[in-house]
Amino acid sequence: MNGVGSMRAERVAAAGDAPAEVGECPVWRAAEGALYWVDIVANRLNRLHLDSGRRTAWRLPERIACFAFDRDGALLAGMESGLFAVDLRAAPHGGEVAARRIAAPAFPLADMRFNDGRCDRQGRFWAGTMVQDTAAAQAVGSLFRYDAKGGLSLPVVDGLIVQNGLSWSPDGRTMYLSDSHASRRLVWVYDYDVDAGWPRNRRLFADLHAHVGRPDGAAVDADGGYWICANDAGRVLRFAPDGRLDRQIELPAAKPAMCAFGGRDLDTLFITTIRPAANATEHDGHLFAARPGVCGLPEPEFAGALDGLGR
């Protein structure tokens, strides 16, 4: 880490005192001035309005790991048994909310779920699957694409243990993908066909065996820098487009899980964290933020209307 610029993230007090067990998938929704994120184990979706500090929480019928908004504000969510449409307008003040399954893969094993996911720059939703018991180290996870016209694809990338790190370059022509499992700890990069929505020419981008931690969730900034959460190491690492590690953010929580740019000027990096089962500190499981000196990009919305899909 010598020569790498470093700064420290601060806990977001407005997010509340209750830690998440598995905080994941922060998404900034500019139309509301609000940050959304999930607690996978609690089946919970959270929202924080930054200006007012107002918080809302919804409970879903299954574990929710990733999601994207459509243009009407509905969610396309990757959950345990498939992809679901969720209309939060049915419960505007939080509480229990229904979810309608719109697509599901043929899971090769029992006890699997979707994990990391988001839309590409063209609004296609991508998400990967994994076995929930990561200690089993089963390489049966796959990456799928979903769009309103073609529905759910066949596996586009397979052989994954814990799919993560999904993101795209500012021009959309480069796709990043990681495998977080301790036996992998790799980030790959692909050439991405923006017209066909297809990744090709996979090669190694970053091997975290040469750095620290396990590569978890990620975000790309406006300059093309790839920010990856180094789970177990309490850091978020920024790799330049050529693969050089050039800066890092340190956290007092050991297990940063995913990051996303937000705020009015997209100049704040929000970071969710996981609370370990043993030896947790007061900081583990909370939401953190840093201003790394570079801005992010708007999170793409799903290019389609979820109303009516799956009926």
Buried (B, 14 or more C-beta within 10 A) or exposed (E): EEEBEEEEBEBBEBBBEEBBBBBBBBBBBEEEBBBBBBBBBBBBBBBBBBEEEEBBBBBBBBBBBBBBBBEEBBBBBBBBBBBBBBBBEEBEEBEEBEBBBBBBBEBBEEEBBBBBBBBBBBBBBBBBBBBBEEEEEBBBBBBBBBBBEEEBBEBBBBEBBBBBBBBBBBEBEBBBBBBBBBEBBBBBBBEBEBEEBBBEEEEEBBEBEEBBBBBBBBBBBEEBBBBBBBBBBBBBBBBEBEBEBEBBBBBBBBBBBBBBBBBEEBBBBBBBBBBBEEEBEEBBBBBBBBBBEBBBBEBBBBBBEBEEBBE
